[in-house]
């Protein structure tokens, strides 16, 4: 299943999800409440394909806060569009990577970089009152369940009231019919 290639900032960065790995539909990405991300990645030089950095060799996680300039500009922009569990190929022009300075000795000046990045998790800042995405989702699901139950109870009570009214009306009608008796109210007989 191929997703469209997304291009940002006048071709400065592209985020392609064409490798077939895609987040679950209900997955979440970085937000104001969950700005800390954990990623696995491999970075290569576009010109040579040489790997200059990876978390795969020692199976480590790289963590940072999105949007705070802790990483290259391309990552700050691309990670905001990703969802937990998603893997994306991010192609970074020099102005969205290390620019004219490069990052010697591994990354020469004016290098276009290619990263394969997996967004492993999104977390709240330390000291936040939000425990985790799953805890927040569970809390919201429970709140939704409670609201649905309250609405169902209210609807059931309304139905019972309507049934009671109908039963009372039927009893009143039966009493009125019984009082009339046979032949009463049907006109005068001769």
C-alpha positions as CSV (number, residue, x, y, z in Angstrom):
1,X,0.0,0.0,0.0
2,X,1.7,3.2,-1.1
3,X,0.9,6.6,0.4
4,X,1.5,9.8,-1.4
5,X,4.8,11.6,-1.2
6,X,4.5,14.8,0.8
7,X,6.7,17.7,-0.1
8,X,7.3,20.7,2.2
9,X,8.9,24.1,2.0
10,X,9.6,24.5,-1.7
11,X,11.1,21.0,-2.1
12,X,13.4,21.5,0.9
13,X,12.2,18.4,2.7
14,X,10.1,15.4,1.6
15,X,8.5,12.8,3.8
16,X,7.7,9.6,1.9
17,X,5.7,6.8,3.5
18,X,6.1,4.6,0.4
19,X,7.9,1.7,2.2
20,X,4.5,0.2,3.2
21,X,4.8,0.8,6.9
22,X,1.9,2.8,8.1
23,X,0.5,3.8,11.5
24,X,-2.8,2.4,12.8
25,X,-5.7,4.7,12.0
26,X,-6.2,5.6,15.6
27,X,-2.5,6.1,16.3
28,X,-1.4,9.5,17.6
29,X,1.5,11.8,16.8
30,X,3.3,14.5,18.7
31,X,1.0,17.2,20.2
32,X,1.3,20.0,22.7
33,X,0.4,17.5,25.4
34,X,2.8,14.8,24.1
35,X,5.8,16.7,22.5
36,X,8.5,14.2,23.5
37,X,9.2,11.6,20.9
38,X,11.2,8.3,20.9
39,X,12.5,7.3,17.5
40,X,14.6,4.6,15.8
41,X,16.4,5.9,12.7
42,X,19.1,5.4,10.1
43,X,20.7,8.3,8.4
44,X,22.5,8.1,5.0
45,X,24.2,10.6,2.7
46,X,22.0,10.9,-0.4
47,X,25.0,11.2,-2.7
48,X,26.8,8.0,-1.6
49,X,24.3,6.0,0.4
50,X,26.8,5.8,3.2
51,X,25.3,5.3,6.7
52,X,26.5,8.1,9.0
53,X,24.3,7.4,12.0
54,X,21.9,4.7,13.2
55,X,20.1,3.5,16.3
56,X,19.6,0.0,14.8
57,X,23.2,-1.3,15.5
58,X,22.8,-1.1,19.3
59,X,18.9,-1.0,19.3
60,X,18.8,2.3,21.1
61,X,16.0,4.9,21.2
62,X,16.7,8.5,20.4
63,X,14.4,10.9,22.3
64,X,13.8,14.7,21.8
65,X,11.1,17.3,22.0
66,X,9.5,18.2,18.7
67,X,9.6,21.8,17.6
68,X,12.3,23.0,20.0
69,X,15.3,23.0,17.6
70,X,17.0,20.0,19.3
71,X,17.3,18.3,15.9
72,X,17.7,19.3,12.3
73,X,14.8,21.4,10.9
74,X,13.7,18.6,8.6
75,X,13.0,16.3,11.6
76,X,11.1,18.9,13.5
77,X,8.8,19.4,10.5
78,X,8.4,15.8,9.4
79,X,7.9,14.2,12.8
80,X,4.9,16.5,13.4
81,X,3.1,14.8,10.5
82,X,3.9,11.2,11.7
83,X,1.9,8.8,13.9
84,X,3.2,6.4,16.5
85,X,4.3,3.1,14.8
86,X,4.8,4.8,11.4
87,X,8.1,4.5,9.5
88,X,8.9,7.3,7.0
89,X,11.7,8.1,4.6
90,X,12.7,11.7,5.1
91,X,14.9,13.4,2.4
92,X,16.5,16.6,3.7
93,X,18.0,19.3,1.5
94,X,21.1,20.9,3.1
95,X,19.1,24.0,4.3
96,X,16.9,21.7,6.4
97,X,19.8,19.6,7.7
98,X,23.3,20.9,8.5
99,X,23.7,23.4,5.7
100,X,27.0,24.9,4.6
101,X,28.7,23.8,7.9
102,X,27.9,20.1,7.6
103,X,28.7,18.0,10.7
104,X,32.3,16.9,10.3
105,X,33.7,14.3,9.9
106,X,30.6,12.2,8.9
107,X,28.5,14.8,7.1
108,X,30.2,17.1,4.5
109,X,29.0,20.7,3.9
110,X,25.9,21.1,1.7
111,X,24.9,17.4,2.0
112,X,21.4,16.1,1.3
113,X,20.5,13.5,3.9
114,X,18.1,10.6,3.8
115,X,16.6,9.2,7.0
116,X,14.4,6.2,7.7
117,X,12.7,7.2,10.9
118,X,10.3,5.1,13.0
119,X,8.2,7.0,15.5
120,X,8.1,4.6,18.4
121,X,6.3,6.7,21.0
122,X,5.0,10.1,22.0
123,X,5.2,11.2,25.7
124,X,4.3,14.2,27.8
125,X,7.0,16.5,29.3
126,X,8.3,15.6,32.8
127,X,6.0,17.0,35.5
128,X,3.0,17.0,33.2
129,X,-0.3,15.8,34.6
130,X,-0.9,13.7,31.5
131,X,0.6,10.2,32.1
132,X,0.7,8.9,28.6
133,X,-1.2,8.7,25.3
134,X,-2.7,5.4,26.2
135,X,-3.8,6.6,29.7
136,X,-5.4,9.7,28.1
137,X,-7.1,7.6,25.5
138,X,-8.4,5.2,28.2
139,X,-9.7,8.2,30.2
140,X,-11.5,9.6,27.2
141,X,-12.9,6.2,26.3
142,X,-14.2,5.8,29.8
143,X,-15.8,9.3,29.7
144,X,-17.4,8.5,26.4
145,X,-18.7,5.1,27.8
146,X,-20.2,6.9,30.8
147,X,-21.9,9.5,28.7
148,X,-23.3,6.8,26.4
149,X,-24.6,4.8,29.4
150,X,-26.2,8.0,30.8
151,X,-27.9,8.7,27.5
152,X,-29.1,5.1,27.2
153,X,-30.5,5.3,30.8
154,X,-32.2,8.6,30.1
155,X,-33.7,7.1,26.9
156,X,-34.9,4.0,28.8
157,X,-36.5,6.1,31.5
158,X,-38.3,8.2,28.8
159,X,-39.6,5.0,27.2
160,X,-40.9,3.7,30.5
161,X,-42.7,7.0,31.2
162,X,-44.3,6.9,27.8
163,X,-45.4,3.3,28.3
164,X,-46.8,4.2,31.8
165,X,-48.7,7.1,30.3
166,X,-50.1,4.8,27.5
167,X,-51.1,2.1,30.1
168,X,-52.8,4.8,32.3
169,X,-54.7,6.1,29.3
170,X,-55.8,2.6,28.4
171,X,-57.0,2.0,32.0
172,X,-59.0,5.3,32.0
173,X,-60.5,4.4,28.6
174,X,-61.4,0.9,29.8
175,X,-63.1,2.4,32.9
176,X,-65.0,4.9,30.8
177,X,-66.1,2.1,28.4
178,X,-67.2,0.0,31.4
179,X,-69.3,2.8,32.9
180,X,-71.1,3.2,29.6
181,X,-72.2,-0.4,29.7
182,X,-74.0,-2.2,26.9
183,X,-76.4,-0.1,25.0
184,X,-75.6,3.1,26.9
185,X,-74.6,6.0,24.9
186,X,-75.7,4.5,21.7
187,X,-78.8,6.5,21.2
188,X,-82.4,5.8,22.2
189,X,-83.9,2.5,21.4
190,X,-87.7,2.1,20.6
